[in-house]
Amino acid sequence: MAPMGILYVVATPIGNLEDISQRALRILSQVALIAAEDTRHTGKLLSHFQIDTPLISYHEHNKLVRLDRLLEALDRGEVALVSDAGTPAISDPGVEVVQAAWGAGHQVVPIPGPSAPMAALAASGLPTQPFLFLGFLPRQESKRRALLAQHARDPWTLVAFETPQRVQAALADLEATFGPDRQIALCRELTKLYEEIIRAPIGELRGTFDASARPGEFTLVIAGAEEDPRWQEDTVRAAVQERLALGDKPSSVARQVAKASGWRRADVYRLTLEEQ
């Protein structure tokens, strides 16, 4: 039986190099091979920290043909998987090699660290439990709108990626689907020199936001839909009738039912008079 290798899934900085962990540096120094989304990008990171571990490219266009070589390397020892920024396999290449490592009987060890969705969510001030990560929004307007419509009534916070070229169109689709009053946090260049986080209603942000002056990918954090507190009219009438039958005064009925139903007190009082 072949010895079990270890695949380390290593998170790397999304901007500020100081965010890399001591454990990540140790693992990158000790493994036999690093599979990188872009060897030039990762090479700069390794050079900065004086790490000379061999690199092999593993990206969206060669990930399937690289699997055999990576599995062979795992048969001999330890391999680290990194993406250009953040955590591999989270909207970045990596899922297939992780699955292949498990399938071949190897051990998979995460080395946690920087993650743009987590950083944006934490800084947004929007509810974090639960949330749904959508990855990159679809390029085509019809598919993007269809996806947004699918989640328009979700009560949980949504997190998504968008490019600077499409963020203005995405904001237009968000306003058309979710309405202008839904809160959104627009996060750009997280942990970098020109980091920017803007939070506002979608309609207000869309009217003042100029994407052309802002390079770098965006992380969008969108508030979930609020539950409609209003009861249907027949439910309100039934509650009014029940309280009137108990002998409550119309003013008291209106006050209590309005508080419970989300209706305006004056509207409930009108129904109360009709029911007498």
Stockholm file with secondary structure:
# STOCKHOLM 1.0

chainA/1-276         MAPMGILYVVATPIGNLEDISQRALRILSQVALIAAEDTRHTGKLLSHFQIDTPLISYHEHNKLVRLDRLLEALDRGEVALVSDAGTPAISDPGVEVVQAAWGAGHQVVPIPGPSAPMAALAASGLPTQPFLFLGFLPRQESKRRALLAQHARDPWTLVAFETPQRVQAALADLEATFGPDRQIALCRELTKLYEEIIRAPIGELRGTFDASARPGEFTLVIAGAEEDPRWQEDTVRAAVQERLALGDKPSSVARQVAKASGWRRADVYRLTLEEQ
#=GR chainA/1-276 SS CCCCCEEEEECBCSSCGGGSCHHHHHHHHHSSEEEESCHHHHHHHHHHTTCCCCEEECCTTTHHHHHHHHHHHHHHSEEEEECSSBCTTSSSSCHHHHHHHHHTTCEEEEECCCCHHHHHHHHHCSCCSSEEEEEECCSSHHHHHHHHHHTTTCCSEEEEEECTTTHHHHHHHHHHHHCTTSEEEEEESTTSTTCEEEEEEHHHHHHHCCGGGCCSCEEEEECCCCCCCCCCHHHHHHHHHHHHHTTCCHHHHHHHHHHHHCCCHHHHHHHHHHHC
#=GC SS_cons         CCCCCEEEEECBCSSCGGGSCHHHHHHHHHSSEEEESCHHHHHHHHHHTTCCCCEEECCTTTHHHHHHHHHHHHHHSEEEEECSSBCTTSSSSCHHHHHHHHHTTCEEEEECCCCHHHHHHHHHCSCCSSEEEEEECCSSHHHHHHHHHHTTTCCSEEEEEECTTTHHHHHHHHHHHHCTTSEEEEEESTTSTTCEEEEEEHHHHHHHCCGGGCCSCEEEEECCCCCCCCCCHHHHHHHHHHHHHTTCCHHHHHHHHHHHHCCCHHHHHHHHHHHC
//
